[in-house]
């Protein structure tokens, strides 16, 4: 539910020195500080507005807007001001800033906020996070992930090749994560694509080499062409007109949403993760989580944020407290207290610039901008995941990207075909993985 914006504060600013931090809705939403005369990053098409920003929320031209958090350094020596959601797990208001007459920042919000003051934007955001009292995250394992080399074409043989290469190259990889591509369809998580022979078998092979088995899922997404959608349409979230709620478009098709408030859908999801855990997987990357918090007609009466948090708790209960849980594409504030690690930026890519210069899209520039803007979350809310290291020669500005990943101190994951690495790539990968995350 979106309420009318009401005034919160009026703050004199020095327009030459002031800066504003916008906190985006989810992992991929641009977040960071802007000069007062800058144009903030906004969606460049309607699909990305749904998949990567806050669905249903449009920011007026000329305004800054944070989702649950917005900070202002007035630039005149007066304290930095932060406006934060009063109850961030229950309600995440949009907080808007408009400059009047180049000298006064007018702040308004469409829900309850509290004001904080401090000396520096990142430090003040950190103080706010500290006050939440979240238990300090445990150390992250080091990871090798199939995604940025093989994408959805990954095969079981690719995993075996890289398993052997880790040993040959002496790389300290704790977890081998099988990413998107092993499954038949989104929603049919336990049905293999033709490129994998045995999910339990590959987990056994990973563990036999002294490493842990990890796996990717997108628990709240359902492909309309999946067996799940065909057999159980009543398990999908509906829109107000009675059709299926729309989670945007990706992989070349529209996306539906699993209704985890439906007891049978909840039992199915629990069964998926209990099965994966029993097969030997104990590191889970759960992705495209924004879908679980979309507006829609659900079987149960819980609001979208409560439904989202309950859905994540179902997964945690199924995998057990010792398994490692990494969130991605997740609404940031509603995820507090639920994850071991969290992707805090858009996807990286072998290239710098994102498509259409939309800073929610894959690229090293957007991943660095938002990763830096969310550094305050690391070690407070979770271990920050800056996205994977790519150190192969074909990667544009690979030295700069590696330096960014290393500087975050966050989750360290390699995502190259390891045999394609040159000496610099091997040395850099080994060094970053040896550092790990605190």
C-alpha positions, 0 to 999 in steps of 0.5 A: 500500500502506498500512502500520500507523501507528507512533509518530514523536514526542511534543511538548508543546503550548500548546493555546491557541496551537498550530497544525497544518498539514495537506498534502492529497494533491492539488491540490483537497485542503484544505491549510493551518494549523488551531488545535489545537481546530479541526475540519479539513476532510474529505470530505462524501461518498464520491465527493468522497473519491475525486475530491478527497482521498486515495482509500482513506484515512480520517482518524479523528475528532479527528485531524489528518493530512497526506499526506507533510507535517505541521507543528506549531507547539507554541505555547509558543515551542519550534521548529516541527516538520515531519515529511516523507516521506523519499522523497516521489517514491517513497512518500507516508506519511500522517502523523497528529497526535492531542492527548492530555490537551490538552497533548501532540501524539502524531505517528505515520506509516504510512511513513518520515518525516524531522523538520525544525525551524524558526521558522515553518510556511510558512518551514519548508515552504519550507526543506524544498522548497529542500532538494529541489534542484528547478530554479527554474521559468520565468516563466509566460505570461499566459492567457485560459481559456474554462472559468469563463464557458462551461464544457463548452458552449464553442464555436469562435465563443466563442473567436473573439469573445474573441480579438477582444475581447483586441485591442479591450480591449488585454489582454496575454494570451499564451495562449488556452486552450481548456478542456473542451468541444471534445472529443467525450468524455473519452479521445477527445481528437482527436474534436471535439464538434459545437461546434468545426470545426477544432482546428488552424484555431482554433490558427492563428487564435490564433497569427495574432493573435500569441498562443499556443494552449493546450488542456485535457485530462484524460489519465488519464480515460476516459468508459466511453461513449467510442470508446476504452473501446469499442474498447480495454477492455484499455487501462483499469486494472482493480480487484482483482475484474476490473472497471474501476478507478473514478476517481469520478463527474463530468460525470454519469457514472462515470470509468475510468482509462487504463493508461499502462503498456500499450504501446498505450495509452502510444502512443495518449497520445503520439500525442494530444499529438504531434498537438496539438503539431503543430497549434500548441498549446504550452501544455497544462493536464492535469487530473484527474491523481489518476486516474493514481496510483490503485490498480489492476491495470495491464499493467505492474508499476510501483506507482501513483506510478511509473506516474503519473510515467511517464505525465506523462513520456510527455506531456512527451516528446510536447509537447517541452521548450519547451511549457508544462505546467500540472498540476491535480487532481494528487498534490502530492508525486509531481508534484515536478520534472515541471511548469512550474506547478501548481494548488495549490487547489480550483477557484474559483467565482462564489460564496464557499461550496462545496457542502455546505461541503466545502472540496475543492469549487468556491468562493472560500473553499476556493480561498483557504484552500488557496492561502494554505496552499500559498504556500510551493510557489511559485517552489520546486516550480513556479509556483503556479496560484491558479486564474483571475481572474473580474472580471465584475460577476456574480461574488460578492466579485470584489474580494476574489478578485482581491486573493487572485489578485494576492497569490499572484504566481502564474500569472495567467489571466482566465476571463470573457467579456471583453465582459461586463466593466465598467470595473473588470473591464477595469482589474483584468484588465489590471493582473493580466495585466500583472504576470504571474508571476515 
